[in-house]
Amino acid sequence: MFICYILATMKSRIAILLITVLYILIYFNRVDDWRQNTVAFQWDKSQYYIFLPAIFIHHDLDNLLFYRPLNEKYRFTSGFNEVLPGKLQPNGHILIKYTIGTALLELPFFLLAHSYTYFNNDDPGDGYSYPYQQALAFCTIFWVVIGLILLSKSLKQFYSDTVTVAVLVCVGIGTNLYSYTAFDHGMSHPFSFFILCGVLWSTVFWHKYKQNKHLYYLSFFLVLTVLARPVDALVIFIPLLWDVDSLAAFKSKFELLWQRRKALLISLIVPCILLTVQFLYWKHATGKWFIDSYEDEGFRFPYSRLWKGLFSYHKGWFVYTPIALLGMLGIFACDKKHRLSLIFFFTSVLYLTFAWKAWWYGGSFGCRALVDILGIVAFPMAALLHKVYQSRWLVSKVSVSVFAVLCIALNMFQTFQFSKGIIHYDSMTKEYYWAVFGKTKLDKDYSHLLLSGEYLNKEKE
């Protein structure tokens, strides 16, 4: 109850500040790892980012010849030095698999780091040395914090500052957003978290104030969503069905948009320019305006491993991020004007996420693919906490508060375990989970309890 009292007296801006300080302190506590080039730009991170050094430093977006020697120096692929950052095309170009959205958000910090190396000869200006690694870390933290600020503004349109603070703490340090912001910088997911928080914020403010500027923001965030991680385009259900609880309300919404058709058209101009950049890159790299750069990875329609994705010890969302249960249960506590948009969004996202062939998404703490949507999860979570805290039933208040605190503590401790290799990055089982539960040191005697490579290959079939 003491923790609940602290939350009740804390302002949301103070909560965000404290979360930010925690992220930064953890980063500085691990700064030696960055100096040894053992953290930054590994695997997917280097491929989201590669557009920037390729264009601004090495001037080689076609063949990426700079990548292999830098891979040997900085170990992007952990010893697999023949791994290319994309697939060779018939025209001799290498197609970078990922879209440009993450790189766009990394660009300001990349330019700051590059300017620093220009005036400081201690670190090479190759795009990957220590200043660039620092820039990547602070870039990730910056956009997540902006996402939390936007989320705070959205929640306070409906709920008290006390509820808002509680949700910010739950999301900021009680989910694997914490892992990907404080420990594992550079993946696309924290950037997508910011973007989807932006979609929610602009949706809420557009529907409340009907100002054209919020329509422009919404259009920008939606296009940025596609550029960062195309599957997140399902967030369109949020603005499309927000405030819709009947056919008449749906019709009324489109009548309003038709009345604002000029503003709607203007709102598409700048975002479409950004989208055109991606199409131009695909055309240049492959000769085609559109291409599925993931090729054989893809989805397994109509099959989805939804049960495993939510409840398995392999990567189950509710196993490794149990506080997300509050968000899912909170859908039923939401105002009916918001419930439809949330149901459509979560249903489609969860189905599509776990229809991916490698539904556990490789090396990660928990289900990294759902870090993106945690800003949306926060809204029904706030609705549930609002209902509980208004209730006269003390037992419900205590139960939910204790559950949330335990989830936060578990998440922070297991994130530490993951950073030390105690929780395995892609081969967890029930037996291994409980064998290492609560342990602070890696014990290789338990390795036989992990999933085999043969099993993981079969899962992809």
C-alpha positions as CSV (number, residue, x, y, z in Angstrom):
1,M,0.0,0.0,0.0
2,F,3.0,2.3,0.5
3,I,3.8,2.0,-3.2
4,C,0.3,2.8,-4.1
5,Y,0.5,5.9,-1.9
6,I,3.6,7.0,-3.7
7,L,1.9,6.6,-7.1
8,A,-1.1,8.5,-5.8
9,T,1.0,11.5,-4.9
10,M,3.3,11.4,-7.9
11,K,2.7,13.5,-11.0
12,S,2.9,11.9,-14.4
13,R,5.7,14.1,-15.5
14,I,7.8,13.1,-12.4
15,A,7.1,9.5,-13.1
16,I,8.3,9.9,-16.7
17,L,11.4,11.7,-15.4
18,L,12.2,8.9,-13.0
19,I,11.7,6.2,-15.6
20,T,14.1,8.2,-17.9
21,V,16.7,8.5,-15.2
22,L,16.5,4.7,-14.6
23,Y,17.0,4.0,-18.3
24,I,20.0,6.2,-18.5
25,L,21.6,4.9,-15.3
26,I,21.3,1.3,-16.6
27,Y,22.9,2.4,-19.8
28,F,25.9,4.0,-18.0
29,N,26.2,0.9,-15.8
30,R,26.8,-1.1,-19.0
31,V,28.9,1.4,-20.8
32,D,32.0,-0.9,-20.6
33,D,30.2,-3.5,-22.7
34,W,29.6,-0.8,-25.4
35,R,33.3,0.1,-25.4
36,Q,34.1,-3.6,-26.1
37,N,31.7,-3.5,-29.1
38,T,29.6,-6.3,-27.6
39,V,26.2,-4.6,-27.5
40,A,25.5,-2.2,-30.3
41,F,24.5,-2.9,-33.9
42,Q,24.3,-6.7,-33.6
43,W,22.2,-8.6,-36.1
44,D,18.9,-6.9,-36.9
45,K,20.0,-3.6,-35.3
46,S,22.7,-3.1,-37.8
47,Q,20.3,-3.7,-40.7
48,Y,17.7,-1.2,-39.5
49,Y,20.5,1.3,-39.2
50,I,22.6,0.5,-42.3
51,F,20.8,3.0,-44.5
52,L,22.5,5.9,-42.6
53,P,26.2,5.0,-42.9
54,A,25.6,3.6,-46.4
55,I,24.2,7.0,-47.6
56,F,26.0,9.6,-45.5
57,I,29.5,8.1,-44.9
58,H,30.4,5.3,-47.3
59,H,28.2,6.4,-50.2
60,D,27.4,2.8,-51.1
61,L,23.8,1.9,-50.9
62,D,24.0,-0.5,-53.8
63,N,26.7,-3.0,-52.9
64,L,27.4,-2.3,-49.2
65,L,31.0,-3.2,-49.7
66,F,31.9,-1.5,-46.4
67,Y,29.8,-3.9,-44.4
68,R,32.0,-7.0,-44.4
69,P,35.2,-5.4,-43.0
70,L,33.2,-3.5,-40.4
71,N,31.4,-6.7,-39.5
72,E,34.8,-8.3,-38.8
73,K,35.8,-5.3,-36.6
74,Y,32.6,-4.7,-34.7
75,R,31.0,-8.2,-34.8
76,F,27.6,-7.3,-36.1
77,T,26.8,-11.0,-36.6
78,S,28.7,-12.5,-33.7
79,G,31.3,-14.4,-35.7
80,F,29.1,-15.1,-38.7
81,N,31.1,-12.7,-40.9
82,E,29.8,-13.9,-44.2
83,V,26.2,-12.8,-43.3
84,L,25.2,-10.0,-45.6
85,P,22.8,-7.2,-44.5
86,G,20.4,-8.1,-47.4
87,K,19.9,-10.4,-50.4
88,L,21.8,-10.0,-53.6
89,Q,19.6,-9.1,-56.5
90,P,19.8,-10.0,-60.2
91,N,21.0,-6.4,-61.0
92,G,24.0,-6.9,-58.6
93,H,22.6,-4.7,-55.9
94,I,22.0,-5.9,-52.3
95,L,18.4,-5.3,-51.1
96,I,18.2,-4.3,-47.4
97,K,15.4,-6.3,-45.9
98,Y,14.0,-3.7,-43.5
99,T,12.1,-0.6,-44.3
100,I,13.5,2.9,-43.7
101,G,11.3,4.0,-40.7
102,T,13.6,3.1,-37.9
103,A,16.6,4.7,-39.7
104,L,14.6,7.9,-40.1
105,L,14.1,8.2,-36.4
106,E,17.8,7.4,-35.8
107,L,18.9,10.0,-38.3
108,P,19.2,13.1,-36.0
109,F,21.3,11.2,-33.4
110,F,23.4,9.7,-36.1
111,L,24.2,13.2,-37.5
112,L,25.1,14.4,-34.0
113,A,27.5,11.4,-33.5
114,H,29.0,11.9,-37.0
115,S,29.6,15.6,-36.3
116,Y,31.4,14.7,-33.1
117,T,33.7,12.3,-34.8
118,Y,34.5,15.0,-37.4
119,F,35.9,17.2,-34.7
120,N,37.3,14.4,-32.5
121,N,39.9,12.0,-33.9
122,D,39.8,9.6,-31.0
123,D,37.0,7.5,-32.7
124,P,36.7,6.7,-36.4
125,G,33.9,8.3,-38.3
126,D,32.9,5.0,-39.8
127,G,29.3,5.0,-38.6
128,Y,29.8,2.3,-35.9
129,S,32.4,3.4,-33.4
130,Y,31.7,4.3,-29.8
131,P,30.0,7.7,-30.4
132,Y,27.6,6.1,-32.9
133,Q,26.8,3.4,-30.3
134,Q,26.1,6.1,-27.7
135,A,23.9,7.9,-30.1
136,L,21.9,4.7,-30.8
137,A,21.4,4.2,-27.0
138,F,20.2,7.7,-26.4
139,C,18.1,7.7,-29.5
140,T,16.2,4.7,-28.3
141,I,15.7,6.2,-24.9
142,F,14.6,9.6,-26.3
143,W,11.9,8.2,-28.6
144,V,10.5,5.9,-25.9
145,V,10.3,8.8,-23.5
146,I,8.5,10.9,-26.1
147,G,6.2,8.0,-26.5
148,L,5.5,7.9,-22.8
149,I,4.8,11.7,-22.8
150,L,2.3,11.3,-25.7
151,L,0.7,8.3,-23.9
152,S,0.4,10.4,-20.7
153,K,-1.3,13.2,-22.6
154,S,-3.8,10.7,-24.2
155,L,-4.6,8.9,-20.9
156,K,-5.2,12.2,-19.0
157,Q,-8.0,13.1,-21.4
158,F,-10.0,10.3,-19.7
159,Y,-8.4,9.3,-16.4
160,S,-6.8,10.9,-13.4
161,D,-3.2,11.6,-13.0
162,T,-2.9,8.8,-10.4
163,V,-4.2,6.2,-12.9
164,T,-1.9,7.7,-15.6
165,V,1.1,7.4,-13.3
166,A,0.3,3.8,-12.4
167,V,0.0,2.9,-16.1
168,L,3.2,4.7,-17.1
169,V,5.1,2.8,-14.4
170,C,3.5,-0.5,-15.5
171,V,4.4,0.0,-19.1
172,G,7.7,1.7,-18.6
173,I,9.3,-0.9,-16.3
174,G,6.8,-3.7,-16.0
175,T,6.9,-4.9,-19.6
176,N,9.7,-5.9,-22.1
177,L,9.7,-2.3,-23.3
178,Y,12.1,-1.9,-20.4
179,S,14.4,-4.5,-21.8
180,Y,14.5,-3.0,-25.3
181,T,15.0,0.6,-24.0
182,A,17.4,0.2,-21.1
183,F,19.3,-2.9,-22.1
184,D,18.9,-3.8,-25.8
185,H,19.0,-0.5,-27.8
186,G,18.5,-0.3,-31.5
187,M,15.7,-2.7,-32.3
188,S,12.7,-1.3,-34.2
189,H,10.2,-2.1,-31.4
190,P,10.8,0.8,-29.0
191,F,10.6,3.1,-32.0
192,S,7.3,1.6,-33.1
193,F,6.1,2.0,-29.5
194,F,6.7,5.7,-29.9
195,I,4.9,5.8,-33.2
196,L,1.8,3.9,-32.0
197,C,1.7,6.2,-29.0
198,G,1.6,9.0,-31.5
199,V,-1.3,7.3,-33.4
200,L,-3.2,7.0,-30.1
201,W,-2.5,10.6,-29.1
202,S,-3.5,12.1,-32.4
203,T,-6.6,9.9,-32.6
204,V,-7.7,11.0,-29.1
205,F,-7.1,14.7,-29.7
206,W,-8.6,14.7,-33.2
207,H,-11.9,13.1,-31.9
208,K,-12.0,15.5,-29.0
209,Y,-11.1,18.8,-30.6
210,K,-11.6,18.2,-34.3
211,Q,-8.6,20.4,-35.2
212,N,-7.0,19.8,-38.6
213,K,-3.5,19.8,-37.1
214,H,-4.3,16.5,-35.3
215,L,-5.5,15.0,-38.5
216,Y,-2.1,16.0,-40.0
217,Y,-0.3,14.4,-37.1
218,L,-2.4,11.2,-37.4
219,S,-1.6,10.9,-41.1
220,F,2.1,11.3,-40.4
221,F,2.2,8.8,-37.6
222,L,0.2,6.2,-39.7
223,V,2.7,6.4,-42.6
224,L,5.6,6.3,-40.2
225,T,4.0,3.2,-38.7
226,V,4.2,1.5,-42.1
227,L,7.7,2.6,-42.7
228,A,9.0,1.4,-39.4
229,R,7.2,-2.0,-39.3
230,P,4.6,-2.6,-41.9
231,V,2.6,-5.2,-39.9
232,D,1.7,-2.4,-37.4
233,A,-0.5,-0.9,-40.1
234,L,-3.3,-2.7,-38.3
235,V,-3.3,0.2,-35.9
236,I,-5.6,1.9,-38.5
237,F,-8.4,0.2,-36.6
238,I,-7.8,2.7,-33.7
239,P,-8.6,5.9,-35.5
240,L,-11.1,4.2,-37.9
241,L,-13.3,2.8,-35.2
242,W,-12.6,5.2,-32.4
243,D,-15.9,6.6,-30.9
244,V,-17.8,4.1,-33.0
245,D,-20.5,2.2,-31.1
246,S,-23.1,1.9,-33.8
247,L,-23.6,2.0,-37.5
248,A,-24.9,5.5,-37.2
249,A,-21.8,6.6,-35.4
250,F,-19.6,5.1,-38.1
251,K,-21.6,6.9,-40.8
252,S,-21.4,10.1,-38.9
253,K,-17.6,9.8,-38.7
254,F,-17.3,9.5,-42.5
255,E,-19.6,12.4,-43.0
256,L,-17.3,14.5,-40.8
257,L,-14.2,13.4,-42.8
258,W,-16.0,14.3,-46.1
259,Q,-16.7,17.8,-44.7
260,R,-13.0,18.0,-43.9
261,R,-11.9,16.5,-47.2
262,K,-9.6,19.3,-48.0
263,A,-7.7,19.0,-44.8
264,L,-7.7,15.2,-45.2
265,L,-6.1,15.6,-48.7
266,I,-3.5,18.0,-47.3
267,S,-2.7,15.6,-44.5
268,L,-1.6,13.0,-47.0
269,I,0.9,15.0,-48.9
270,V,4.0,15.0,-46.6
271,P,3.5,11.4,-45.4
272,C,3.1,10.2,-49.0
273,I,6.5,11.8,-49.8
274,L,8.1,9.7,-47.1
275,L,6.3,6.6,-48.4
276,T,7.6,7.4,-51.9
277,V,11.2,7.3,-50.6
278,Q,10.7,3.7,-49.7
279,F,9.3,2.8,-53.1
280,L,12.1,4.6,-54.8
281,Y,14.6,2.6,-52.8
282,W,12.9,-0.7,-53.8
283,K,12.8,0.4,-57.4
284,H,16.5,1.3,-57.4
285,A,17.6,-1.8,-55.6
286,T,15.5,-4.4,-57.4
287,G,13.9,-2.7,-60.5
288,K,10.5,-3.2,-58.9
289,W,8.3,-0.6,-57.2
290,F,7.2,-3.0,-54.5
291,I,8.8,-6.2,-53.2
292,D,8.4,-8.6,-50.3
293,S,11.9,-8.4,-48.9
294,Y,11.1,-11.0,-46.2
295,E,10.5,-13.7,-49.0
296,D,10.5,-17.1,-47.4
297,E,10.1,-15.9,-43.8
298,G,6.5,-14.7,-44.1
299,F,3.2,-15.8,-42.6
300,R,1.5,-19.2,-42.4
301,F,-2.1,-18.3,-43.2
302,P,-4.6,-19.3,-42.0
303,Y,-2.6,-21.0,-39.2
304,S,-1.6,-18.9,-36.1
305,R,0.2,-20.2,-33.0
306,L,-2.0,-17.9,-30.8
307,W,-2.0,-20.2,-27.8
308,K,1.7,-20.7,-27.8
309,G,2.3,-17.0,-28.4
310,L,0.3,-16.1,-25.4
311,F,0.9,-18.8,-22.9
312,S,3.9,-21.0,-23.8
313,Y,7.2,-20.9,-21.8
314,H,9.0,-20.6,-25.1
315,K,8.0,-16.9,-25.6
316,G,4.5,-16.5,-24.3
317,W,3.4,-12.9,-23.9
318,F,1.5,-13.5,-20.7
319,V,4.3,-15.6,-19.3
320,Y,7.1,-13.1,-19.7
321,T,4.9,-9.9,-19.7
322,P,2.1,-10.9,-17.3
323,I,1.1,-7.3,-16.6
324,A,-0.3,-7.3,-20.2
325,L,-3.2,-9.3,-18.8
326,L,-4.4,-6.1,-17.1
327,G,-4.6,-4.5,-20.5
328,M,-6.5,-7.3,-22.1
329,L,-9.0,-7.6,-19.3
330,G,-9.3,-3.8,-19.3
331,I,-11.0,-3.9,-22.7
332,F,-14.2,-4.8,-20.9
333,A,-13.8,-1.9,-18.6
334,C,-13.5,0.6,-21.5
335,D,-16.2,2.9,-22.6
336,K,-18.2,1.2,-25.4
337,K,-17.2,4.0,-27.8
338,H,-13.6,2.8,-27.6
339,R,-14.2,-0.9,-27.1
340,L,-14.9,-1.8,-30.8
341,S,-11.6,-0.2,-32.1
342,L,-9.6,-2.0,-29.4
343,I,-11.2,-5.4,-30.0
344,F,-10.6,-5.2,-33.8
345,F,-7.0,-4.0,-33.2
346,F,-5.9,-6.6,-30.6
347,T,-7.7,-9.5,-32.3
348,S,-6.1,-8.8,-35.7
349,V,-2.6,-8.0,-34.2
350,L,-2.4,-11.1,-32.0
351,Y,-3.6,-13.3,-34.8
352,L,-1.2,-11.8,-37.4
353,T,1.8,-11.7,-35.0
354,F,1.6,-15.4,-34.2
355,A,0.9,-16.4,-37.8
356,W,4.5,-15.6,-38.6
357,K,6.5,-18.7,-39.4
358,A,9.1,-18.1,-36.6
359,W,6.3,-17.0,-34.3
360,W,8.7,-16.6,-31.4
361,Y,10.7,-14.0,-33.4
362,G,14.2,-15.3,-32.8
363,G,16.4,-13.9,-30.0
364,S,14.4,-11.8,-27.6
365,F,13.1,-11.4,-24.1
366,G,9.5,-12.5,-24.2
367,C,7.5,-11.6,-27.3
368,R,9.4,-8.6,-28.8
369,A,6.9,-8.2,-31.6
370,L,4.3,-7.0,-29.1
371,V,6.4,-4.3,-27.6
372,D,5.1,-2.1,-30.4
373,I,1.5,-2.2,-29.2
374,L,2.2,-1.5,-25.5
375,G,1.1,2.1,-25.8
376,I,-2.3,0.9,-27.0
377,V,-2.4,-1.8,-24.3
378,A,-2.0,1.0,-21.8
379,F,-5.4,2.5,-22.6
380,P,-7.6,-0.5,-21.5
381,M,-5.2,-1.0,-18.7
382,A,-6.0,2.5,-17.5
383,A,-9.7,1.8,-17.8
384,L,-9.4,-1.3,-15.6
385,L,-7.3,0.5,-13.0
386,H,-9.8,3.4,-13.0
387,K,-12.7,1.0,-12.3
388,V,-10.8,-0.8,-9.6
389,Y,-9.6,2.4,-7.8
390,Q,-13.1,3.8,-7.9
391,S,-14.5,0.5,-6.4
392,R,-15.5,0.3,-2.8
393,W,-14.0,-3.1,-2.6
394,L,-10.7,-2.9,-0.8
395,V,-9.8,-6.4,-1.7
396,S,-9.9,-5.7,-5.4
397,K,-7.7,-2.6,-5.0
398,V,-5.2,-4.5,-3.0
399,S,-5.2,-7.5,-5.3
400,V,-4.7,-5.5,-8.5
401,S,-2.0,-3.4,-6.9
402,V,-0.1,-6.4,-5.5
403,F,-0.4,-8.1,-8.9
404,A,1.0,-5.1,-10.7
405,V,3.9,-4.6,-8.2
406,L,4.8,-8.3,-8.5
407,C,4.7,-8.2,-12.3
408,I,7.0,-5.1,-12.3
409,A,9.5,-6.8,-9.9
410,L,9.4,-10.0,-12.0
411,N,9.9,-8.1,-15.2
412,M,12.9,-6.2,-13.9
413,F,14.5,-9.2,-12.4
414,Q,14.0,-11.4,-15.5
415,T,15.3,-8.7,-17.7
416,F,18.5,-8.8,-15.6
417,Q,18.5,-12.6,-16.1
418,F,18.1,-12.2,-19.8
419,S,21.0,-9.7,-20.0
420,K,23.2,-12.2,-18.3
421,G,22.1,-15.1,-20.5
422,I,20.3,-16.9,-17.7
423,I,17.0,-16.7,-19.6
424,H,17.8,-18.1,-23.0
425,Y,17.2,-15.9,-26.0
426,D,15.2,-18.3,-28.1
427,S,15.0,-21.9,-26.6
428,M,13.1,-21.6,-23.3
429,T,11.0,-24.5,-21.9
430,K,8.9,-24.9,-18.9
431,E,11.5,-27.1,-17.2
432,Y,14.3,-24.7,-17.9
433,Y,12.2,-21.7,-16.8
434,W,11.6,-23.1,-13.4
435,A,15.2,-24.5,-13.1
436,V,16.6,-21.0,-13.4
437,F,13.8,-19.1,-11.7
438,G,15.3,-16.6,-9.3
439,K,18.9,-17.4,-10.1
440,T,21.5,-14.7,-10.6
441,K,24.2,-16.8,-12.3
442,L,24.2,-18.9,-15.4
443,D,24.3,-22.6,-14.8
444,K,25.2,-24.6,-17.9
445,D,24.1,-27.8,-16.2
446,Y,20.5,-26.9,-17.2
447,S,21.3,-26.4,-20.9
448,H,19.9,-29.9,-21.7
449,L,16.5,-28.6,-20.8
450,L,16.4,-26.1,-23.6
451,L,14.6,-26.6,-26.9
452,S,16.7,-28.2,-29.7
453,G,17.6,-26.6,-33.0
454,E,15.7,-29.4,-34.7
455,Y,12.5,-28.5,-32.8
456,L,12.8,-24.8,-33.7
457,N,13.3,-25.7,-37.4
458,K,10.2,-27.9,-37.3
459,E,8.2,-25.0,-35.8
460,K,9.0,-22.9,-38.9
461,E,7.7,-25.5,-41.3
